[in-house]
Amino acid sequence: MKYKCPICERDIDEFAGLAHAKAEEYIIELIKKDHPDWAKGDKACKKCIDYYRKLVKENEI
């Protein structure tokens, strides 16, 4: 079974859902740490999102 992630809007397999949600939440925390005025409902460009995802992946955070 798959569902659409409310953050990245990708179709996610239910099996990986929890890990995906936690990773996305952590990315949001990193963005807010660097940009305290940013809110979850605000838009972010693909370049910025990719930067934070890469940061998490490379550092195995």
BABANU-904189 format. One record per residue (C-alpha): residue in one letter; x, y, z. Coordinates in nm, 3 decimals. Example, Ala and Ser with C-alpha at 12.3 -4.5 7.8 and 13.67 -1.06 7.14 Angstrom:
# residues 2
<rec residu="A" px="1.230" py="-0.450" pz="0.780"/>
<rec residu="S" px="1.367" py="-0.106" pz="0.714"/>
This chain:
# residues 61
<rec residu="M" px="0.000" py="0.000" pz="0.000"/>
<rec residu="K" px="0.124" py="0.352" pz="-0.080"/>
<rec residu="Y" px="0.032" py="0.698" pz="0.042"/>
<rec residu="K" px="0.126" py="1.052" pz="-0.062"/>
<rec residu="C" px="0.367" py="1.227" pz="0.174"/>
<rec residu="P" px="0.214" py="1.560" pz="0.282"/>
<rec residu="I" px="0.560" py="1.720" pz="0.293"/>
<rec residu="C" px="0.731" py="1.612" pz="-0.029"/>
<rec residu="E" px="0.420" py="1.486" pz="-0.209"/>
<rec residu="R" px="0.595" py="1.165" pz="-0.320"/>
<rec residu="D" px="0.420" py="0.828" pz="-0.317"/>
<rec residu="I" px="0.568" py="0.633" pz="-0.025"/>
<rec residu="D" px="0.546" py="0.262" pz="0.041"/>
<rec residu="E" px="0.369" py="0.201" pz="0.373"/>
<rec residu="F" px="0.662" py="-0.021" pz="0.485"/>
<rec residu="A" px="0.904" py="0.275" pz="0.465"/>
<rec residu="G" px="0.652" py="0.533" pz="0.585"/>
<rec residu="L" px="0.780" py="0.585" pz="0.940"/>
<rec residu="A" px="1.144" py="0.619" pz="0.837"/>
<rec residu="H" px="1.046" py="0.859" pz="0.560"/>
<rec residu="A" px="0.836" py="1.073" pz="0.794"/>
<rec residu="K" px="1.115" py="1.093" pz="1.052"/>
<rec residu="A" px="1.371" py="1.191" pz="0.787"/>
<rec residu="E" px="1.143" py="1.463" pz="0.652"/>
<rec residu="E" px="1.077" py="1.594" pz="1.005"/>
<rec residu="Y" px="1.450" py="1.608" pz="1.070"/>
<rec residu="I" px="1.506" py="1.799" pz="0.746"/>
<rec residu="I" px="1.244" py="2.051" pz="0.858"/>
<rec residu="E" px="1.424" py="2.088" pz="1.193"/>
<rec residu="L" px="1.755" py="2.155" pz="1.014"/>
<rec residu="I" px="1.596" py="2.418" pz="0.791"/>
<rec residu="K" px="1.434" py="2.590" pz="1.091"/>
<rec residu="K" px="1.764" py="2.586" pz="1.280"/>
<rec residu="D" px="1.937" py="2.771" pz="0.995"/>
<rec residu="H" px="1.631" py="2.985" pz="0.908"/>
<rec residu="P" px="1.422" py="3.043" pz="1.224"/>
<rec residu="D" px="1.163" py="3.255" pz="1.044"/>
<rec residu="W" px="1.078" py="2.972" pz="0.802"/>
<rec residu="A" px="0.753" py="2.786" pz="0.879"/>
<rec residu="K" px="0.654" py="2.435" pz="0.775"/>
<rec residu="G" px="0.377" py="2.569" pz="0.552"/>
<rec residu="D" px="0.617" py="2.802" pz="0.370"/>
<rec residu="K" px="0.750" py="2.699" pz="0.033"/>
<rec residu="A" px="1.113" py="2.606" pz="-0.020"/>
<rec residu="C" px="1.294" py="2.577" pz="-0.351"/>
<rec residu="K" px="1.408" py="2.239" pz="-0.480"/>
<rec residu="K" px="1.774" py="2.343" pz="-0.452"/>
<rec residu="C" px="1.737" py="2.410" pz="-0.078"/>
<rec residu="I" px="1.541" py="2.090" pz="-0.010"/>
<rec residu="D" px="1.798" py="1.888" pz="-0.206"/>
<rec residu="Y" px="2.078" py="2.050" pz="-0.003"/>
<rec residu="Y" px="1.925" py="1.944" pz="0.328"/>
<rec residu="R" px="1.841" py="1.594" pz="0.203"/>
<rec residu="K" px="2.199" py="1.554" pz="0.082"/>
<rec residu="L" px="2.329" py="1.679" pz="0.416"/>
<rec residu="V" px="2.123" py="1.418" pz="0.600"/>
<rec residu="K" px="2.221" py="1.138" pz="0.362"/>
<rec residu="E" px="2.595" py="1.216" pz="0.356"/>
<rec residu="N" px="2.616" py="1.244" pz="0.733"/>
<rec residu="E" px="2.384" py="0.950" pz="0.797"/>
<rec residu="I" px="2.183" py="1.171" pz="1.030"/>
